[in-house]
Amino acid sequence: MSSATSRVSTAPSSPDLHPVLGFSQLNMASGATTPERPSSPISFPASPLPSGKHKIAVIGSGSWGTALAKIAAENALRHPSRFHSEVRLWVRERQVNGKKLTDVINKTHMNQRYLPDVPLPENLVATPKLTDVVKDATVIIMVTPHQFLHTVISELQRVPGTITPGARCVSAIKGVEVEGTNISTFASLIEKELGTPCSALSGANIALEVAQGQFCETTIGCPSAEDAKIWHAVFDAPSFRVNTVEDVNGVSLSGALKNVVALAAGMVDGLRLGGNTKAAILRIGLQEMTNFTLEFFDGVQPGTFSNESAGIADLITTCYGGRNRKCAEEFVKSGHSFEEIERRLLNGQKLQGTATAEEVNRFLTARGCADRYPLFEKVFKISFEGLPPAELVKGL
Amino acid sequence: MSSATSRVSTAPSSPDLHPVLGFSQLNMASGATTPERPSSPISFPASPLPSGKHKIAVIGSGSWGTALAKIAAENALRHPSRFHSEVRLWVRERQVNGKKLTDVINKTHMNQRYLPDVPLPENLVATPKLTDVVKDATVIIMVTPHQFLHTVISELQRVPGTITPGARCVSAIKGVEVEGTNISTFASLIEKELGTPCSALSGANIALEVAQGQFCETTIGCPSAEDAKIWHAVFDAPSFRVNTVEDVNGVSLSGALKNVVALAAGMVDGLRLGGNTKAAILRIGLQEMTNFTLEFFDGVQPGTFSNESAGIADLITTCYGGRNRKCAEEFVKSGHSFEEIERRLLNGQKLQGTATAEEVNRFLTARGCADRYPLFEKVFKISFEGLPPAELVKGL
């Protein structure tokens, strides 16, 4: 993989991870004037999905990974004819009060660090070695922090045959990745690097609320009907309703771009404007998210944004809660820079929204079409170029 | 007009008006098994719109009527080649501290009762006599409380020739009207009774915020391109962006049905569920609003709901603010009946959401398809039949 790779992710970060990277190496002068358009569904012939019972592996044990693993493990028990009961969860080994973390999780059936006080099913087994986690697995849930994805992929690629032929992946890692002038999703990256068809899962899914069994919905974009069937069985539950769509790219991009709109929503709150203005900003933001994805990705359905949990529902949750909204409100009220607000409120971590806004703007400017995305452009200019926040809503 | 007419409206009500009526006389046994479907655009040949400058009349001077009149009067000055500068506003005469209300408004250029402290343009003239208001008017804005609409229409019908031939109307009265087994919109009622093409205006438009010039958007459903052009000129302003669509019925219905979804949103808040669940409820509610309107009305475009201010934006505003949401939260937390909550919090006025939920349910039940609208059905059963609120999100 290229070293000129950078990422913007919306996956929940934990304090000890590296700050989210921007698309800092985005190099519009690299010579590619007609960037590749990622295609959906996948462009290589996939091996057939193995028959018989499926074995589920979960790579990533942060709050979102553990919540998804909980649901998958419960469903493995619910559908014993379709799944092996044991579901393996990759946990990076470390010592906790003199004990191995995997032992603690497997004994207490809790992941106290990332999902406090939520009991996990006993058939969910924390496993320290990545190759043990994916051994014989036919359905693999990728939910690492995006910073670790390349390392994980390299590890999985090191020994040929590590991934079961015909296995399927799903990415619950939100965000997009830029290499030179190309934008691609993590689902397409996984698909390309591991040679497995990769679906994308996204929705209005705050991890703790999901783990507590509060009713919610999610969307899975799947490259084939067969993939849709398997992922529906892995995840759908009475309190976690799954809708599958064909639009893998739309599901992936909605999760990345919503954070730019959440900054705009926070600015509206900071300006003390009312509900009319905020609702207008969400509506315009959803349009720009849709249009951007349609313009730069293949196989995109506008309905993914207007009708699905990954689109409108996740946007609403993010614009009424969440730290992008909150920091943008503080940005307007305090007059401080985002850098300072990040240092003060986020312990130095970088906001996903500002990183995405910056790189989307650079990307659009290089293509000469930033003016077709006036809200994205204004959020960038207010955040980084000193445009007064009150200009946000003028001339939209 | 039939005495078996009842209404559900979402127009702002003032304390001295009658409580909002439910569809109390909805009589499914009236014999009509195949109800009329209102058509859009209009089904009669309209007289041509008069040429030359247009004269604007506004019928209704509550907060929303006054806010719209302010915008129209400002635009009349902004486009002197298209409009007569004087815009007449119908104000029911009464005495205020020994003075005529119309004199007070015309002297102070404020409507202190309904739009306190908002200066009105001097070319907006409060006029007590309805026939004087519409005399020579070619564009007529109907924004009365729905309870008075029939009286207003009768008064306008009394003397033939009161309405200028070829005049156009727009209804900013939200809600639907039921006669027997038929549902119709106020726009179609006005169109039928006055013989004028009638557009419909709706959006995320809290009146006071609009009048204060806070940025917002609105949607106008227009039966022809000519109507769209004239209404765009009457209303579009830098802080009040108008989008015109062909879907008159979708614009009308979105404003009525959103209040049922707002009850569900308030119940979620009352149950202390989080952002995931609330966003899921909004998404499902928007789907049911769209499907209901598609099923029972002609000319409906799903995009009116998913893309327009009248749809998604107004729904968001209503589900995060507004009294339907608030009273439903209180309903769940207190365990009291809506009747009691209305008495306590609304001074006896009836909520629009509960009235609409009740009648929509009766309507759907009679047609044997309530099960296709599970959210509408649950809101009704929780509100009126003792279903526990926690059942709201089960099995959706």
Interface residues (C-beta under 8 A of the other chain):
Chain A: A204 N205 I206 E209 V210 Q214 F215 C216 E217 P238 S239 R241 L273 G274 G275 N276 T277 K278 A279 A280 L282 R283 I284 L286 Q287 G303 S306 N307 E308 S309 I312 A313 D314 I316 T317 Y320 G321 V393 K394 G395 L396
Chain B: A204 N205 I206 E209 V210 Q214 F215 C216 E217 P238 S239 R241 L273 G274 G275 N276 T277 K278 A279 A280 L282 R283 I284 L286 Q287 G303 S306 N307 E308 S309 I312 A313 D314 I316 T317 Y320 G321 V393 K394 G395 L396
